[in-house]
Amino acid sequence: MLDKALVSFLMINRVFRAIRMHKQGVVRMLITISVGIVCLAACVLLDYVTSPTYKRFKDEEVPSSVGYPAGWKLKSLSEQVKILKRHFPLLDVSHAEELAMAYQHNGALVLPDGMDGLVVIPKYMAVAKEVGSADWPAYNRAMALLISVIKKTRTDFVLYADGLGPNNERLSKSARRFYEAQKDVPGDVLVIPVQTGLFHRGRSFRRARALFAPNEFDLDAFAIGCVILTHPERLRNADALWIDCAGTETQDLGKILSMFGMGFSNTSGWGFENNELRYVSYKLRVDFAHPGFGPGSTVLF
């Protein structure tokens, strides 16, 4: 606090020195306003940088009692693999059981706190190969194919999106780091622990990130969508917790700005409402906290 007070004092002192140096009223006013804004911004930034991570965005968390459907649990790995192969027949799933062994200790499954269990997620690069057009990046091609598959399996599915291409969606830095860490995993699928919102329910996704464990990562819309594909009962009633997909950044300022990599400050989510399975890829803001929503995540050993 003393350091912050000293910085504030020095900046305010500069304001008064600038006023004394300039005689004209308009110039004095402009300098006062400009330096004042800089002073305020610097203090806010300093407070953010020096505050403990767990205190950040603490007002973006609301109480929640919304949970998962009664009796719901993740399927066995073999069941998940069977469903994925049905829809993506070219996937190499031969390493799935081997990958799951990383979470076994003395014959028992050991997972980080808060995880629902193990899921099998196709690598988006492998799924993208099943889409002929190379006009979009691999992630966007994989997402578009997944959406088309879910449309065929769920007659109640409704897409709420301005579009699925690179001008509308992209992976977050956290999700990119996660996939980069998995690049040497053999085969075409990942076997990872996940929680589909319950552990961070009621929190905005940036609040959830502030509370992430060091080895915890955002889950993106493709990964969560694959969980919904293999576990459709997770979202079949309006009482079920929605899943924020903070690993996918979505556009909020328009397609022109997105061409320059700007404006991707929103996120997307999967949920069930009005008898519809919904994928919503807009309007979920970085500060959005709601008792019916929870950011999904994974933890790597």
N, C-alpha and C positions, 0 to 999 in steps of 0.2 A: 504493500500500500504506500509506503514512503517513497518508493521509486516512482510509482504512478503520480503521486502528488508533486514530486520534483519535476517530472516531465511536464505536467500540466502548468506548473508555475513558470517554467522556462518559456513555454509556448505563449502563455498569456503576456508575459513580459515582452516578448517579441512583438505582440500586437500593439502594445503601448509605445514601444520604440518606433514602430512603423508609423503610427499616428503622428508622433512628434516630428518625424522627418518630412512629412508631407503637409503642406499648408492648405491646399484646396480641399473644400468640404467633400466634394464628390469622390475625389481620389482617396481621401481619408476613409470614407464610408465603404468603398469597394475593398480597400485593403483590410479594414476591420472585419468585414463579412468573410472575405476569402481566407484570411488567417484563422478566423474563428472556426470556419468549417474544417480546415486542416487540423486544428487543435482538437476538435470534437472527434473527427475520424481517427486521429492518432490515438486518442484515449480509448476509444471503443476497440480499436485493433489491439492495443496493448493489453487491455483487459481480457480480450479473447485469447491472445497468445499465451499470457501468463496464468490464466485460470486453469485449474485441473480439468482434464478432459471430461470427467464424469459430471461436472457442473454445467457444461455447455448445453444450451437450449433446454434447461430443466423445466421451463414453463410450457414446453411442447410435449407434455405427457399428461394423459388424463386417465382416471380410474376405469378399469374395464373388467367385466365379468363374462364377456363373450368368449366362447371357446370353439372347440371342434365338435362335429356331430357325435351324438351319443354312441359309444361303442366303436368309433372309428379308430383304425390303426393301419399302419403301413403293411403292405403285402410282403410275402417272402421275396427274396431276390429272384428266384426261379420264375415266380408268377410275373414279376415286373419285366423280366427279360422276355418272356413269352409274348407279352402284350406289345412290347417295343418291336420285336421281330415281325410281328404281324403287320405293323404299319410301316416299318423301315426294314425291309427284308435284306438289305445289303450290309447292315451293321455287323461288324465283327464283335460278338459278345463273348468270345471264348475265354476272356480273362476275368469275367465278372466275379466268379467265386474266389479266384486268386486274390483279387483286389480287396474283397471283403475280409480276407484273413488278417489284414492290417489292423482291424478293429477287434480281433479276438485275443483274449488273454486267459490262459489256462482253460480254454474251451468255452469261455463266456464272452458275450458281446459287451464291449466297454466303449461308451460314447461320452463326449463332453456334456456338461450340464446343459439342460434345456433342449436337447435335440429330440426330435420325434422318433428317429431311427435312421436306418440306412436306405438310400434310394439309388436306383440305377438311372443315370442321366446320359443320353447320347452326347457325344462331342458335337457341337454345332457344326464344326468343319466337316465331319463325316456326313451329317444330314444334308448339308449344303451341296455335297457332291451328287445327291439324288435329284437336284434341281438343275435343269439344263442351262438356263440363262446365267451368264456371269456378269450381268449389268450391275448387280448390287453386290456389296460386300457379303462374305460368307454368313455372317451373323444374321443379316436381314433376309437372306435367301432361306436360311434354316427356319427362321421365325415364320415366314410366309407359308412354308410347307407345313409346319406344325399347325398353324391356324386352319389350313385346308383339311388336314387330317381330323382335327377336333370337330370341325363342321360336319364331317361325315359320321362321326361317332355320337354326337350330341345334337339332337334336333332342337334342343332348347338354347343352343349357343347363339349369342348375339355379339358382334364386334362393334365396340364404340371407339372409333379411331379416325383420325384424319388421313391415315395411311400407315403402311408398315415399312416403307423403304428407309434408306439412310438419311433422308431429309426430315424424318419424323422420329426415328429411334436409333440409339446407339448404346453400346456397353459403357458402364461407368468405369472409372479408373480402378475401383476396388474389384469389380468383376473381371476386368482385363488382367489384373494381377493374379486373380484366382485361376483363370484359364491358363495363364502363362506358367504358373506353378505346376500345372497338370500336363504340360506339353509332352513329357516323356512317358506318360502312362501308356502301356501297351493296349492295343485294340481300339475300338470305336466308342466305348462307353466309360463313364466314370462311376465309381461306387463311393458315395459320400454321405456323411451324416447331414441331416437337414432339420430345421424347424420351420414350419409353415405359418409363422406369425404369432403363436401363443407366447413365446418367450419375450417378445418385444411388443405385445399388444398394447394399444393405446398410445404408442409413441410415434412422433413424426419420424421419417426415416433418417433425418440428420441427427435427431436425438438418439435413435437406436445406434447409429454409427459411433456417437460419442461414448456409448457404453459397450461397444464391441470388445471382445477379448482380442489380444494382439494377433491371434491367428484366425479371427472370424472375418467372413467376407459376405458382401451383399449377394443375394441370389437374383438372377435376372429373369425376365419374363419368359424366355425360352426354357430355362431350367424348371421354373415353377409350372409352366405349361405342360412340360413332360410329366411332372408329378400328377397333375390333374388328368392327363391322358391315362396314366396307369392306375390312378385312384379317383375315378369320377365321383365316388360317393363323398369325397372330401368337400365338394361344393355341390350339394343337391337340395339344400334348404336355406331359407332366408336367415336362419339363426346362426349359421356358420360364419366364423371369422373370415373376413376378406384378407387377402394376402398382397401386401405391397411388394413390388419387385424393384427395389432400389438399385439393383444391378443394371437396370435398363433406364437410361436417361431419355426423356421425351421432349419434344419441341414445344415451346410455349410462346415464341415471339414471331413466328412466321417462317415460311419456307425459304424466303430470300436470305434471311440471316443464317438459316441452318446451312446454306451452301458454304458459308464462311466459318462453320463450326461454332456459331453463336446461338444462344437461346435455349440450350438443352438443360433446363433447370427443374423440370418436372419429372415425374416417374409414372409408372404404369401399375396396374393391379388386376388380380383375378378375384371374382366374387360371384355371389348368387343373390339376385334381387328380382322381385316381380316375376317369379317363375322362369327366370332366365339365368343361364351361366353367362357371365359377362367378362370380356377382356376390355378394360378401359385404358387407353394409352394417352390420355390427356387429363388435365385439370387436377391431378394429384400433385400438390405443391410440396416443395421441400419442407415446409413447416406444418404440413397437414397432420394433425393428431386427432384421432377419432376412436371411441371405444370399440367400434366394430371392425377396426383395421389393425393389422400387425405386420411389420416388415419381416420377410423371410430371410434366412441366412444359413450359412454352412460354416463348419469349423474344421480346419485341416490339422492333423496330428503332425 
